[in-house]
Amino acid sequence: MNSDSVKLHGYSVAAGFETARKAVADNLNKRFGTSYTALNLFFTCGAAPAICAVCNALTVNEDSEILAIAPYFLEYEVFVTSAGAKFKTVPAFRRMIDFYHQ
């Protein structure tokens, strides 16, 4: 048993542990006939780091725009502008499917 509590209960490196990424890549390759490697996968320790990584990946220049459907989590704007993109909102459609009265 691992007695190092930081290794046992701590966070991984930003992209995730390579052994975990390799295991997932191997599993996907076996199940779906793909050719992923650990380098194709990026794990995060929560939604916020994942959203920040996506915003950084999608921001190619100062004219990049990232859309959020309103209402949205208020931190999205911080994530987008921190990546250097412009934050734009799109209103949600008011006409929704009513699953209870069909």
C-alpha positions as CSV (number, residue, x, y, z in Angstrom):
1,M,0.0,0.0,0.0
2,N,1.2,3.5,-0.9
3,S,2.0,5.4,2.4
4,D,2.6,8.7,0.6
5,S,-0.7,10.6,1.2
6,V,0.1,13.2,-1.4
7,K,0.5,10.6,-4.1
8,L,-2.5,8.6,-2.9
9,H,-4.9,11.6,-2.4
10,G,-3.3,14.5,-4.3
11,Y,-4.0,15.9,-7.7
12,S,-2.3,14.7,-10.8
13,V,-0.2,16.8,-13.1
14,A,-2.2,19.2,-15.4
15,A,-2.7,16.7,-18.3
16,G,-3.3,13.7,-16.0
17,F,-1.0,10.8,-15.1
18,E,0.5,9.2,-18.2
19,T,-0.3,5.7,-16.9
20,A,-4.0,6.6,-16.7
21,R,-4.0,8.3,-20.1
22,K,-2.3,5.3,-21.6
23,A,-4.7,2.8,-20.0
24,V,-7.7,4.8,-21.4
25,A,-6.1,5.0,-24.8
26,D,-5.4,1.3,-24.9
27,N,-9.0,0.6,-23.8
28,L,-10.4,2.8,-26.6
29,N,-8.1,1.3,-29.2
30,K,-9.2,-2.2,-28.2
31,R,-12.9,-1.4,-28.2
32,F,-13.1,0.8,-31.2
33,G,-10.1,-0.1,-33.4
34,T,-8.5,3.4,-33.0
35,S,-4.9,4.3,-32.6
36,Y,-4.9,6.8,-29.7
37,T,-1.9,7.3,-27.4
38,A,-1.5,8.9,-24.0
39,L,-0.6,12.1,-25.9
40,N,-4.1,12.3,-27.4
41,L,-5.8,12.5,-24.0
42,F,-5.9,15.3,-21.5
43,F,-7.5,14.7,-18.1
44,T,-8.4,17.4,-15.7
45,C,-9.2,17.6,-12.0
46,G,-12.6,19.2,-12.5
47,A,-14.7,21.2,-14.9
48,A,-13.0,24.6,-14.5
49,P,-9.6,23.4,-15.7
50,A,-11.2,21.6,-18.6
51,I,-13.1,24.7,-19.7
52,C,-10.0,26.8,-19.4
53,A,-8.1,24.3,-21.5
54,V,-10.8,24.4,-24.2
55,C,-10.9,28.2,-24.2
56,N,-7.1,28.3,-24.6
57,A,-7.3,25.8,-27.5
58,L,-10.1,27.6,-29.3
59,T,-8.5,31.1,-29.0
60,V,-6.3,31.5,-32.1
61,N,-6.1,35.3,-32.1
62,E,-7.5,38.5,-30.5
63,D,-10.6,38.2,-32.8
64,S,-11.6,34.7,-31.6
65,E,-15.1,34.6,-30.1
66,I,-16.5,32.0,-27.8
67,L,-20.2,31.7,-27.4
68,A,-22.2,30.8,-24.3
69,I,-25.9,30.1,-24.2
70,A,-27.6,32.2,-21.6
71,P,-28.2,31.6,-18.8
72,Y,-24.7,30.4,-18.1
73,F,-22.2,30.0,-15.3
74,L,-20.8,33.4,-14.6
75,E,-17.2,32.2,-14.5
76,Y,-17.4,31.3,-18.3
77,E,-16.7,34.9,-19.1
78,V,-13.6,35.0,-17.0
79,F,-12.3,31.7,-18.6
80,V,-12.9,33.1,-22.1
81,T,-11.4,36.5,-21.6
82,S,-8.4,35.1,-19.7
83,A,-7.7,33.0,-22.8
84,G,-7.7,36.2,-24.8
85,A,-11.0,35.6,-26.7
86,K,-14.1,37.7,-26.9
87,F,-17.0,36.4,-24.8
88,K,-20.4,36.5,-26.6
89,T,-23.8,35.3,-25.3
90,V,-26.6,33.8,-27.2
91,P,-30.1,33.7,-25.7
92,A,-31.6,30.3,-25.2
93,F,-34.7,29.5,-27.2
94,R,-37.8,30.2,-25.2
95,R,-39.8,27.6,-27.0
96,M,-38.8,24.4,-25.3
97,I,-40.1,20.8,-25.5
98,D,-42.7,20.2,-22.9
99,F,-42.2,16.6,-21.9
100,Y,-45.1,16.6,-19.5
101,H,-47.9,17.8,-21.8
102,Q,-47.5,16.1,-25.2
